[in-house]
Amino acid sequence: MCAKAMVYAGIKKVIYGAEHKEYGNKKTFDILKQNSIAKNMKVVGGCQKEKASKLLNSFLANHRDVA
């Protein structure tokens, strides 16, 4: 669903830092990379990977404690 929303919105380039397999962004980006629905979209991953990974893990840890 998220992948199609990005395509329908006309987003030409997606840049992300870290993948989090447990929470789904890996699957979404794989769909964008491999699926013909996103043939005009460029997907770039691993931008500041370590910093992004720490930020994502911190965010998810804080939200797990609240829920």
PDB file of N, H, CA, C and O in Angstrom:
ATOM      1  N   MET A   1       0.822  -1.192   0.000  1.00  0.00           N
ATOM      2  CA  MET A   1       0.000   0.000   0.000  1.00  0.00           C
ATOM      3  C   MET A   1       0.868   1.258   0.000  1.00  0.00           C
ATOM      4  O   MET A   1       0.606   2.171  -0.783  1.00  0.00           O
ATOM      5  N   CYS A   2       1.879   1.334   0.842  1.00  0.00           N
ATOM      6  H   CYS A   2       2.092   0.592   1.478  1.00  0.00           H
ATOM      7  CA  CYS A   2       2.743   2.509   0.891  1.00  0.00           C
ATOM      8  C   CYS A   2       3.477   2.702  -0.428  1.00  0.00           C
ATOM      9  O   CYS A   2       3.636   3.829  -0.897  1.00  0.00           O
ATOM     10  N   ALA A   3       3.920   1.608  -1.022  1.00  0.00           N
ATOM     11  H   ALA A   3       3.791   0.693  -0.641  1.00  0.00           H
ATOM     12  CA  ALA A   3       4.652   1.692  -2.287  1.00  0.00           C
ATOM     13  C   ALA A   3       3.763   2.276  -3.375  1.00  0.00           C
ATOM     14  O   ALA A   3       4.194   3.154  -4.123  1.00  0.00           O
ATOM     15  N   LYS A   4       2.548   1.807  -3.469  1.00  0.00           N
ATOM     16  H   LYS A   4       2.197   1.094  -2.862  1.00  0.00           H
ATOM     17  CA  LYS A   4       1.635   2.335  -4.486  1.00  0.00           C
ATOM     18  C   LYS A   4       1.299   3.794  -4.222  1.00  0.00           C
ATOM     19  O   LYS A   4       1.170   4.574  -5.166  1.00  0.00           O
ATOM     20  N   ALA A   5       1.157   4.177  -2.969  1.00  0.00           N
ATOM     21  H   ALA A   5       1.262   3.544  -2.202  1.00  0.00           H
ATOM     22  CA  ALA A   5       0.870   5.577  -2.637  1.00  0.00           C
ATOM     23  C   ALA A   5       1.992   6.482  -3.125  1.00  0.00           C
ATOM     24  O   ALA A   5       1.734   7.572  -3.635  1.00  0.00           O
ATOM     25  N   MET A   6       3.237   6.038  -2.972  1.00  0.00           N
ATOM     26  H   MET A   6       3.447   5.152  -2.558  1.00  0.00           H
ATOM     27  CA  MET A   6       4.373   6.832  -3.453  1.00  0.00           C
ATOM     28  C   MET A   6       4.353   6.947  -4.974  1.00  0.00           C
ATOM     29  O   MET A   6       4.642   8.009  -5.526  1.00  0.00           O
ATOM     30  N   VAL A   7       4.018   5.871  -5.637  1.00  0.00           N
ATOM     31  H   VAL A   7       3.784   5.008  -5.189  1.00  0.00           H
ATOM     32  CA  VAL A   7       3.943   5.889  -7.104  1.00  0.00           C
ATOM     33  C   VAL A   7       2.824   6.817  -7.552  1.00  0.00           C
ATOM     34  O   VAL A   7       3.033   7.659  -8.425  1.00  0.00           O
ATOM     35  N   TYR A   8       1.638   6.674  -6.963  1.00  0.00           N
ATOM     36  H   TYR A   8       1.469   5.990  -6.253  1.00  0.00           H
ATOM     37  CA  TYR A   8       0.498   7.515  -7.349  1.00  0.00           C
ATOM     38  C   TYR A   8       0.728   8.987  -7.041  1.00  0.00           C
ATOM     39  O   TYR A   8       0.178   9.860  -7.712  1.00  0.00           O
ATOM     40  N   ALA A   9       1.543   9.262  -6.025  1.00  0.00           N
ATOM     41  H   ALA A   9       1.990   8.553  -5.480  1.00  0.00           H
ATOM     42  CA  ALA A   9       1.857  10.653  -5.677  1.00  0.00           C
ATOM     43  C   ALA A   9       2.875  11.263  -6.641  1.00  0.00           C
ATOM     44  O   ALA A   9       3.125  12.468  -6.603  1.00  0.00           O
ATOM     45  N   GLY A  10       3.450  10.444  -7.488  1.00  0.00           N
ATOM     46  H   GLY A  10       3.247   9.466  -7.519  1.00  0.00           H
ATOM     47  CA  GLY A  10       4.401  10.951  -8.469  1.00  0.00           C
ATOM     48  C   GLY A  10       5.790  11.180  -7.916  1.00  0.00           C
ATOM     49  O   GLY A  10       6.563  11.953  -8.482  1.00  0.00           O
ATOM     50  N   ILE A  11       6.117  10.525  -6.829  1.00  0.00           N
ATOM     51  H   ILE A  11       5.490   9.896  -6.369  1.00  0.00           H
ATOM     52  CA  ILE A  11       7.444  10.680  -6.237  1.00  0.00           C
ATOM     53  C   ILE A  11       8.460  10.039  -7.161  1.00  0.00           C
ATOM     54  O   ILE A  11       8.316   8.878  -7.544  1.00  0.00           O
ATOM     55  N   LYS A  12       9.481  10.790  -7.516  1.00  0.00           N
ATOM     56  H   LYS A  12       9.599  11.733  -7.205  1.00  0.00           H
ATOM     57  CA  LYS A  12      10.478  10.320  -8.473  1.00  0.00           C
ATOM     58  C   LYS A  12      11.676   9.653  -7.811  1.00  0.00           C
ATOM     59  O   LYS A  12      12.349   8.831  -8.432  1.00  0.00           O
ATOM     60  N   LYS A  13      11.950  10.002  -6.549  1.00  0.00           N
ATOM     61  H   LYS A  13      11.404  10.671  -6.044  1.00  0.00           H
ATOM     62  CA  LYS A  13      13.126   9.462  -5.887  1.00  0.00           C
ATOM     63  C   LYS A  13      12.844   9.280  -4.400  1.00  0.00           C
ATOM     64  O   LYS A  13      12.337  10.186  -3.739  1.00  0.00           O
ATOM     65  N   VAL A  14      13.180   8.093  -3.880  1.00  0.00           N
ATOM     66  H   VAL A  14      13.592   7.357  -4.418  1.00  0.00           H
ATOM     67  CA  VAL A  14      13.039   7.789  -2.463  1.00  0.00           C
ATOM     68  C   VAL A  14      14.440   7.527  -1.922  1.00  0.00           C
ATOM     69  O   VAL A  14      15.160   6.669  -2.431  1.00  0.00           O
ATOM     70  N   ILE A  15      14.816   8.265  -0.895  1.00  0.00           N
ATOM     71  H   ILE A  15      14.231   8.962  -0.481  1.00  0.00           H
ATOM     72  CA  ILE A  15      16.120   8.080  -0.249  1.00  0.00           C
ATOM     73  C   ILE A  15      15.850   7.734   1.208  1.00  0.00           C
ATOM     74  O   ILE A  15      15.135   8.451   1.908  1.00  0.00           O
ATOM     75  N   TYR A  16      16.430   6.626   1.654  1.00  0.00           N
ATOM     76  H   TYR A  16      17.011   6.043   1.086  1.00  0.00           H
ATOM     77  CA  TYR A  16      16.238   6.232   3.042  1.00  0.00           C
ATOM     78  C   TYR A  16      17.561   5.797   3.636  1.00  0.00           C
ATOM     79  O   TYR A  16      18.503   5.458   2.920  1.00  0.00           O
ATOM     80  N   GLY A  17      17.617   5.812   4.953  1.00  0.00           N
ATOM     81  H   GLY A  17      16.852   6.088   5.535  1.00  0.00           H
ATOM     82  CA  GLY A  17      18.862   5.487   5.630  1.00  0.00           C
ATOM     83  C   GLY A  17      18.949   4.039   6.051  1.00  0.00           C
ATOM     84  O   GLY A  17      19.827   3.307   5.593  1.00  0.00           O
ATOM     85  N   ALA A  18      18.052   3.621   6.914  1.00  0.00           N
ATOM     86  H   ALA A  18      17.339   4.215   7.286  1.00  0.00           H
ATOM     87  CA  ALA A  18      18.143   2.280   7.500  1.00  0.00           C
ATOM     88  C   ALA A  18      16.916   1.461   7.164  1.00  0.00           C
ATOM     89  O   ALA A  18      15.812   1.985   7.013  1.00  0.00           O
ATOM     90  N   GLU A  19      17.133   0.172   7.050  1.00  0.00           N
ATOM     91  H   GLU A  19      18.030  -0.254   7.172  1.00  0.00           H
ATOM     92  CA  GLU A  19      16.026  -0.754   6.869  1.00  0.00           C
ATOM     93  C   GLU A  19      15.683  -1.354   8.215  1.00  0.00           C
ATOM     94  O   GLU A  19      16.566  -1.600   9.037  1.00  0.00           O
ATOM     95  N   HIS A  20      14.410  -1.589   8.438  1.00  0.00           N
ATOM     96  H   HIS A  20      13.693  -1.389   7.771  1.00  0.00           H
ATOM     97  CA  HIS A  20      13.981  -2.259   9.653  1.00  0.00           C
ATOM     98  C   HIS A  20      13.039  -3.379   9.233  1.00  0.00           C
ATOM     99  O   HIS A  20      11.844  -3.161   9.039  1.00  0.00           O
ATOM    100  N   LYS A  21      13.588  -4.566   9.098  1.00  0.00           N
ATOM    101  H   LYS A  21      14.559  -4.743   9.256  1.00  0.00           H
ATOM    102  CA  LYS A  21      12.840  -5.704   8.552  1.00  0.00           C
ATOM    103  C   LYS A  21      11.592  -6.031   9.362  1.00  0.00           C
ATOM    104  O   LYS A  21      10.584  -6.459   8.800  1.00  0.00           O
ATOM    105  N   GLU A  22      11.648  -5.837  10.650  1.00  0.00           N
ATOM    106  H   GLU A  22      12.467  -5.489  11.107  1.00  0.00           H
ATOM    107  CA  GLU A  22      10.514  -6.168  11.517  1.00  0.00           C
ATOM    108  C   GLU A  22       9.308  -5.261  11.262  1.00  0.00           C
ATOM    109  O   GLU A  22       8.166  -5.683  11.442  1.00  0.00           O
ATOM    110  N   TYR A  23       9.555  -4.030  10.848  1.00  0.00           N
ATOM    111  H   TYR A  23      10.483  -3.687  10.702  1.00  0.00           H
ATOM    112  CA  TYR A  23       8.468  -3.072  10.687  1.00  0.00           C
ATOM    113  C   TYR A  23       8.132  -2.728   9.248  1.00  0.00           C
ATOM    114  O   TYR A  23       7.412  -1.760   9.004  1.00  0.00           O
ATOM    115  N   GLY A  24       8.635  -3.495   8.288  1.00  0.00           N
ATOM    116  H   GLY A  24       9.220  -4.281   8.486  1.00  0.00           H
ATOM    117  CA  GLY A  24       8.096  -3.452   6.952  1.00  0.00           C
ATOM    118  C   GLY A  24       8.733  -2.579   5.898  1.00  0.00           C
ATOM    119  O   GLY A  24       8.442  -2.787   4.720  1.00  0.00           O
ATOM    120  N   ASN A  25       9.578  -1.621   6.224  1.00  0.00           N
ATOM    121  H   ASN A  25       9.814  -1.452   7.181  1.00  0.00           H
ATOM    122  CA  ASN A  25      10.079  -0.767   5.157  1.00  0.00           C
ATOM    123  C   ASN A  25      10.948  -1.539   4.172  1.00  0.00           C
ATOM    124  O   ASN A  25      11.015  -1.169   3.000  1.00  0.00           O
ATOM    125  N   LYS A  26      11.608  -2.592   4.614  1.00  0.00           N
ATOM    126  H   LYS A  26      11.553  -2.892   5.566  1.00  0.00           H
ATOM    127  CA  LYS A  26      12.418  -3.417   3.717  1.00  0.00           C
ATOM    128  C   LYS A  26      11.535  -3.989   2.613  1.00  0.00           C
ATOM    129  O   LYS A  26      11.909  -3.956   1.440  1.00  0.00           O
ATOM    130  N   LYS A  27      10.386  -4.503   2.973  1.00  0.00           N
ATOM    131  H   LYS A  27      10.083  -4.530   3.926  1.00  0.00           H
ATOM    132  CA  LYS A  27       9.460  -5.076   1.993  1.00  0.00           C
ATOM    133  C   LYS A  27       8.974  -4.002   1.016  1.00  0.00           C
ATOM    134  O   LYS A  27       8.917  -4.241  -0.191  1.00  0.00           O
ATOM    135  N   THR A  28       8.629  -2.837   1.527  1.00  0.00           N
ATOM    136  H   THR A  28       8.675  -2.644   2.507  1.00  0.00           H
ATOM    137  CA  THR A  28       8.160  -1.743   0.675  1.00  0.00           C
ATOM    138  C   THR A  28       9.224  -1.340  -0.328  1.00  0.00           C
ATOM    139  O   THR A  28       8.923  -1.174  -1.510  1.00  0.00           O
ATOM    140  N   PHE A  29      10.455  -1.180   0.114  1.00  0.00           N
ATOM    141  H   PHE A  29      10.700  -1.315   1.074  1.00  0.00           H
ATOM    142  CA  PHE A  29      11.510  -0.751  -0.790  1.00  0.00           C
ATOM    143  C   PHE A  29      11.876  -1.843  -1.785  1.00  0.00           C
ATOM    144  O   PHE A  29      12.244  -1.545  -2.922  1.00  0.00           O
ATOM    145  N   ASP A  30      11.780  -3.108  -1.371  1.00  0.00           N
ATOM    146  H   ASP A  30      11.481  -3.350  -0.448  1.00  0.00           H
ATOM    147  CA  ASP A  30      12.003  -4.200  -2.319  1.00  0.00           C
ATOM    148  C   ASP A  30      10.952  -4.185  -3.413  1.00  0.00           C
ATOM    149  O   ASP A  30      11.261  -4.420  -4.581  1.00  0.00           O
ATOM    150  N   ILE A  31       9.714  -3.911  -3.039  1.00  0.00           N
ATOM    151  H   ILE A  31       9.463  -3.719  -2.090  1.00  0.00           H
ATOM    152  CA  ILE A  31       8.634  -3.815  -4.035  1.00  0.00           C
ATOM    153  C   ILE A  31       8.942  -2.697  -5.020  1.00  0.00           C
ATOM    154  O   ILE A  31       8.790  -2.865  -6.230  1.00  0.00           O
ATOM    155  N   LEU A  32       9.375  -1.556  -4.495  1.00  0.00           N
ATOM    156  H   LEU A  32       9.498  -1.419  -3.512  1.00  0.00           H
ATOM    157  CA  LEU A  32       9.681  -0.425  -5.375  1.00  0.00           C
ATOM    158  C   LEU A  32      10.846  -0.728  -6.306  1.00  0.00           C
ATOM    159  O   LEU A  32      10.832  -0.330  -7.471  1.00  0.00           O
ATOM    160  N   LYS A  33      11.846  -1.424  -5.802  1.00  0.00           N
ATOM    161  H   LYS A  33      11.858  -1.747  -4.856  1.00  0.00           H
ATOM    162  CA  LYS A  33      13.019  -1.731  -6.614  1.00  0.00           C
ATOM    163  C   LYS A  33      12.715  -2.758  -7.702  1.00  0.00           C
ATOM    164  O   LYS A  33      13.277  -2.676  -8.794  1.00  0.00           O
ATOM    165  N   GLN A  34      11.838  -3.719  -7.426  1.00  0.00           N
ATOM    166  H   GLN A  34      11.382  -3.786  -6.539  1.00  0.00           H
ATOM    167  CA  GLN A  34      11.636  -4.848  -8.316  1.00  0.00           C
ATOM    168  C   GLN A  34      10.365  -4.770  -9.145  1.00  0.00           C
ATOM    169  O   GLN A  34      10.269  -5.446 -10.170  1.00  0.00           O
ATOM    170  N   ASN A  35       9.410  -3.988  -8.749  1.00  0.00           N
ATOM    171  H   ASN A  35       9.488  -3.439  -7.918  1.00  0.00           H
ATOM    172  CA  ASN A  35       8.102  -4.011  -9.386  1.00  0.00           C
ATOM    173  C   ASN A  35       8.011  -3.001 -10.521  1.00  0.00           C
ATOM    174  O   ASN A  35       8.558  -1.902 -10.432  1.00  0.00           O
ATOM    175  N   SER A  36       7.330  -3.372 -11.564  1.00  0.00           N
ATOM    176  H   SER A  36       6.885  -4.265 -11.636  1.00  0.00           H
ATOM    177  CA  SER A  36       7.195  -2.490 -12.724  1.00  0.00           C
ATOM    178  C   SER A  36       6.327  -1.268 -12.432  1.00  0.00           C
ATOM    179  O   SER A  36       6.339  -0.315 -13.210  1.00  0.00           O
ATOM    180  N   ILE A  37       5.573  -1.272 -11.326  1.00  0.00           N
ATOM    181  H   ILE A  37       5.563  -2.047 -10.693  1.00  0.00           H
ATOM    182  CA  ILE A  37       4.759  -0.091 -11.010  1.00  0.00           C
ATOM    183  C   ILE A  37       5.628   1.119 -10.691  1.00  0.00           C
ATOM    184  O   ILE A  37       5.170   2.258 -10.783  1.00  0.00           O
ATOM    185  N   ALA A  38       6.870   0.877 -10.322  1.00  0.00           N
ATOM    186  H   ALA A  38       7.242  -0.048 -10.248  1.00  0.00           H
ATOM    187  CA  ALA A  38       7.759   1.961  -9.925  1.00  0.00           C
ATOM    188  C   ALA A  38       8.908   2.133 -10.916  1.00  0.00           C
ATOM    189  O   ALA A  38      10.020   2.485 -10.522  1.00  0.00           O
ATOM    190  N   LYS A  39       8.647   1.891 -12.180  1.00  0.00           N
ATOM    191  H   LYS A  39       7.744   1.605 -12.500  1.00  0.00           H
ATOM    192  CA  LYS A  39       9.734   1.929 -13.160  1.00  0.00           C
ATOM    193  C   LYS A  39      10.347   3.310 -13.325  1.00  0.00           C
ATOM    194  O   LYS A  39      11.492   3.419 -13.764  1.00  0.00           O
ATOM    195  N   ASN A  40       9.623   4.363 -12.987  1.00  0.00           N
ATOM    196  H   ASN A  40       8.693   4.274 -12.630  1.00  0.00           H
ATOM    197  CA  ASN A  40      10.149   5.720 -13.108  1.00  0.00           C
ATOM    198  C   ASN A  40      10.652   6.276 -11.781  1.00  0.00           C
ATOM    199  O   ASN A  40      11.007   7.452 -11.700  1.00  0.00           O
ATOM    200  N   MET A  41      10.687   5.458 -10.756  1.00  0.00           N
ATOM    201  H   MET A  41      10.399   4.502 -10.822  1.00  0.00           H
ATOM    202  CA  MET A  41      11.109   5.909  -9.430  1.00  0.00           C
ATOM    203  C   MET A  41      12.483   5.333  -9.105  1.00  0.00           C
ATOM    204  O   MET A  41      12.749   4.150  -9.320  1.00  0.00           O
ATOM    205  N   LYS A  42      13.341   6.192  -8.586  1.00  0.00           N
ATOM    206  H   LYS A  42      13.125   7.153  -8.412  1.00  0.00           H
ATOM    207  CA  LYS A  42      14.661   5.750  -8.150  1.00  0.00           C
ATOM    208  C   LYS A  42      14.623   5.540  -6.644  1.00  0.00           C
ATOM    209  O   LYS A  42      14.124   6.390  -5.906  1.00  0.00           O
ATOM    210  N   VAL A  43      15.151   4.402  -6.183  1.00  0.00           N
ATOM    211  H   VAL A  43      15.556   3.711  -6.782  1.00  0.00           H
ATOM    212  CA  VAL A  43      15.189   4.079  -4.759  1.00  0.00           C
ATOM    213  C   VAL A  43      16.649   3.950  -4.346  1.00  0.00           C
ATOM    214  O   VAL A  43      17.391   3.143  -4.906  1.00  0.00           O
ATOM    215  N   VAL A  44      17.058   4.750  -3.362  1.00  0.00           N
ATOM    216  H   VAL A  44      16.455   5.406  -2.907  1.00  0.00           H
ATOM    217  CA  VAL A  44      18.432   4.746  -2.872  1.00  0.00           C
ATOM    218  C   VAL A  44      18.398   4.466  -1.372  1.00  0.00           C
ATOM    219  O   VAL A  44      17.745   5.188  -0.619  1.00  0.00           O
ATOM    220  N   GLY A  45      19.095   3.428  -0.943  1.00  0.00           N
ATOM    221  H   GLY A  45      19.625   2.842  -1.555  1.00  0.00           H
ATOM    222  CA  GLY A  45      19.110   3.066   0.469  1.00  0.00           C
ATOM    223  C   GLY A  45      20.500   3.153   1.068  1.00  0.00           C
ATOM    224  O   GLY A  45      21.503   3.178   0.354  1.00  0.00           O
ATOM    225  N   GLY A  46      20.542   3.197   2.383  1.00  0.00           N
ATOM    226  H   GLY A  46      19.727   3.177   2.962  1.00  0.00           H
ATOM    227  CA  GLY A  46      21.808   3.183   3.094  1.00  0.00           C
ATOM    228  C   GLY A  46      22.442   4.540   3.304  1.00  0.00           C
ATOM    229  O   GLY A  46      23.623   4.623   3.641  1.00  0.00           O
ATOM    230  N   CYS A  47      21.683   5.605   3.112  1.00  0.00           N
ATOM    231  H   CYS A  47      20.724   5.538   2.838  1.00  0.00           H
ATOM    232  CA  CYS A  47      22.206   6.959   3.299  1.00  0.00           C
ATOM    233  C   CYS A  47      22.413   7.198   4.800  1.00  0.00           C
ATOM    234  O   CYS A  47      21.453   7.173   5.570  1.00  0.00           O
ATOM    235  N   GLN A  48      23.651   7.426   5.209  1.00  0.00           N
ATOM    236  H   GLN A  48      24.430   7.446   4.583  1.00  0.00           H
ATOM    237  CA  GLN A  48      24.006   7.587   6.628  1.00  0.00           C
ATOM    238  C   GLN A  48      23.413   6.451   7.455  1.00  0.00           C
ATOM    239  O   GLN A  48      22.723   6.667   8.452  1.00  0.00           O
ATOM    240  N   LYS A  49      23.708   5.232   7.005  1.00  0.00           N
ATOM    241  H   LYS A  49      24.268   5.056   6.195  1.00  0.00           H
ATOM    242  CA  LYS A  49      23.082   4.021   7.532  1.00  0.00           C
ATOM    243  C   LYS A  49      23.203   3.865   9.047  1.00  0.00           C
ATOM    244  O   LYS A  49      22.211   3.571   9.715  1.00  0.00           O
ATOM    245  N   GLU A  50      24.397   4.056   9.595  1.00  0.00           N
ATOM    246  H   GLU A  50      25.202   4.295   9.053  1.00  0.00           H
ATOM    247  CA  GLU A  50      24.582   3.867  11.039  1.00  0.00           C
ATOM    248  C   GLU A  50      23.793   4.887  11.855  1.00  0.00           C
ATOM    249  O   GLU A  50      23.138   4.531  12.836  1.00  0.00           O
ATOM    250  N   LYS A  51      23.855   6.139  11.453  1.00  0.00           N
ATOM    251  H   LYS A  51      24.387   6.428  10.657  1.00  0.00           H
ATOM    252  CA  LYS A  51      23.132   7.198  12.158  1.00  0.00           C
ATOM    253  C   LYS A  51      21.616   6.969  12.056  1.00  0.00           C
ATOM    254  O   LYS A  51      20.889   7.114  13.038  1.00  0.00           O
ATOM    255  N   ALA A  52      21.162   6.615  10.870  1.00  0.00           N
ATOM    256  H   ALA A  52      21.753   6.497  10.072  1.00  0.00           H
ATOM    257  CA  ALA A  52      19.740   6.377  10.654  1.00  0.00           C
ATOM    258  C   ALA A  52      19.259   5.168  11.455  1.00  0.00           C
ATOM    259  O   ALA A  52      18.159   5.180  12.007  1.00  0.00           O
ATOM    260  N   SER A  53      20.084   4.131  11.514  1.00  0.00           N
ATOM    261  H   SER A  53      20.977   4.121  11.065  1.00  0.00           H
ATOM    262  CA  SER A  53      19.726   2.927  12.265  1.00  0.00           C
ATOM    263  C   SER A  53      19.579   3.232  13.755  1.00  0.00           C
ATOM    264  O   SER A  53      18.629   2.773  14.390  1.00  0.00           O
ATOM    265  N   LYS A  54      20.504   3.996  14.312  1.00  0.00           N
ATOM    266  H   LYS A  54      21.276   4.369  13.796  1.00  0.00           H
ATOM    267  CA  LYS A  54      20.419   4.377  15.727  1.00  0.00           C
ATOM    268  C   LYS A  54      19.174   5.210  15.994  1.00  0.00           C
ATOM    269  O   LYS A  54      18.492   5.007  16.998  1.00  0.00           O
ATOM    270  N   LEU A  55      18.878   6.143  15.101  1.00  0.00           N
ATOM    271  H   LEU A  55      19.432   6.308  14.285  1.00  0.00           H
ATOM    272  CA  LEU A  55      17.706   6.994  15.256  1.00  0.00           C
ATOM    273  C   LEU A  55      16.421   6.171  15.188  1.00  0.00           C
ATOM    274  O   LEU A  55      15.518   6.357  16.004  1.00  0.00           O
ATOM    275  N   LEU A  56      16.339   5.268  14.224  1.00  0.00           N
ATOM    276  H   LEU A  56      17.073   5.116  13.562  1.00  0.00           H
ATOM    277  CA  LEU A  56      15.158   4.417  14.076  1.00  0.00           C
ATOM    278  C   LEU A  56      14.973   3.516  15.288  1.00  0.00           C
ATOM    279  O   LEU A  56      13.861   3.395  15.802  1.00  0.00           O
ATOM    280  N   ASN A  57      16.041   2.883  15.749  1.00  0.00           N
ATOM    281  H   ASN A  57      16.944   2.981  15.331  1.00  0.00           H
ATOM    282  CA  ASN A  57      15.945   2.012  16.922  1.00  0.00           C
ATOM    283  C   ASN A  57      15.541   2.785  18.171  1.00  0.00           C
ATOM    284  O   ASN A  57      14.756   2.293  18.982  1.00  0.00           O
ATOM    285  N   SER A  58      16.070   3.984  18.326  1.00  0.00           N
ATOM    286  H   SER A  58      16.707   4.384  17.667  1.00  0.00           H
ATOM    287  CA  SER A  58      15.703   4.825  19.461  1.00  0.00           C
ATOM    288  C   SER A  58      14.223   5.203  19.409  1.00  0.00           C
ATOM    289  O   SER A  58      13.519   5.133  20.416  1.00  0.00           O
ATOM    290  N   PHE A  59      13.767   5.597  18.243  1.00  0.00           N
ATOM    291  H   PHE A  59      14.338   5.654  17.424  1.00  0.00           H
ATOM    292  CA  PHE A  59      12.356   5.967  18.053  1.00  0.00           C
ATOM    293  C   PHE A  59      11.438   4.790  18.385  1.00  0.00           C
ATOM    294  O   PHE A  59      10.459   4.941  19.116  1.00  0.00           O
ATOM    295  N   LEU A  60      11.766   3.619  17.840  1.00  0.00           N
ATOM    296  H   LEU A  60      12.562   3.496  17.246  1.00  0.00           H
ATOM    297  CA  LEU A  60      10.913   2.452  18.074  1.00  0.00           C
ATOM    298  C   LEU A  60      10.958   2.012  19.527  1.00  0.00           C
ATOM    299  O   LEU A  60       9.937   1.579  20.062  1.00  0.00           O
ATOM    300  N   ALA A  61      12.097   2.107  20.175  1.00  0.00           N
ATOM    301  H   ALA A  61      12.926   2.458  19.740  1.00  0.00           H
ATOM    302  CA  ALA A  61      12.199   1.746  21.592  1.00  0.00           C
ATOM    303  C   ALA A  61      11.333   2.658  22.440  1.00  0.00           C
ATOM    304  O   ALA A  61      10.658   2.192  23.358  1.00  0.00           O
ATOM    305  N   ASN A  62      11.341   3.947  22.147  1.00  0.00           N
ATOM    306  H   ASN A  62      11.889   4.326  21.401  1.00  0.00           H
ATOM    307  CA  ASN A  62      10.527   4.900  22.896  1.00  0.00           C
ATOM    308  C   ASN A  62       9.048   4.641  22.701  1.00  0.00           C
ATOM    309  O   ASN A  62       8.274   4.779  23.648  1.00  0.00           O
ATOM    310  N   HIS A  63       8.638   4.272  21.510  1.00  0.00           N
ATOM    311  H   HIS A  63       9.267   4.160  20.741  1.00  0.00           H
ATOM    312  CA  HIS A  63       7.233   4.034  21.240  1.00  0.00           C
ATOM    313  C   HIS A  63       6.750   2.681  21.765  1.00  0.00           C
ATOM    314  O   HIS A  63       5.565   2.519  22.058  1.00  0.00           O
ATOM    315  N   ARG A  64       7.641   1.727  21.885  1.00  0.00           N
ATOM    316  H   ARG A  64       8.603   1.858  21.647  1.00  0.00           H
ATOM    317  CA  ARG A  64       7.270   0.437  22.478  1.00  0.00           C
ATOM    318  C   ARG A  64       6.995   0.606  23.969  1.00  0.00           C
ATOM    319  O   ARG A  64       6.107  -0.043  24.520  1.00  0.00           O
ATOM    320  N   ASP A  65       7.770   1.491  24.624  1.00  0.00           N
ATOM    321  H   ASP A  65       8.492   2.019  24.176  1.00  0.00           H
ATOM    322  CA  ASP A  65       7.577   1.723  26.054  1.00  0.00           C
ATOM    323  C   ASP A  65       6.260   2.403  26.352  1.00  0.00           C
ATOM    324  O   ASP A  65       5.665   2.167  27.403  1.00  0.00           O
ATOM    325  N   VAL A  66       5.795   3.246  25.443  1.00  0.00           N
ATOM    326  H   VAL A  66       6.279   3.438  24.589  1.00  0.00           H
ATOM    327  CA  VAL A  66       4.573   4.005  25.634  1.00  0.00           C
ATOM    328  C   VAL A  66       3.352   3.134  25.395  1.00  0.00           C
ATOM    329  O   VAL A  66       2.346   3.263  26.093  1.00  0.00           O
ATOM    330  N   ALA A  67       3.435   2.258  24.422  1.00  0.00           N
ATOM    331  H   ALA A  67       4.252   2.153  23.855  1.00  0.00           H
ATOM    332  CA  ALA A  67       2.258   1.449  24.027  1.00  0.00           C
ATOM    333  C   ALA A  67       1.884   0.406  25.017  1.00  0.00           C
ATOM    334  O   ALA A  67       0.922  -0.332  24.803  1.00  0.00           O
TER     335      ALA A  67
END
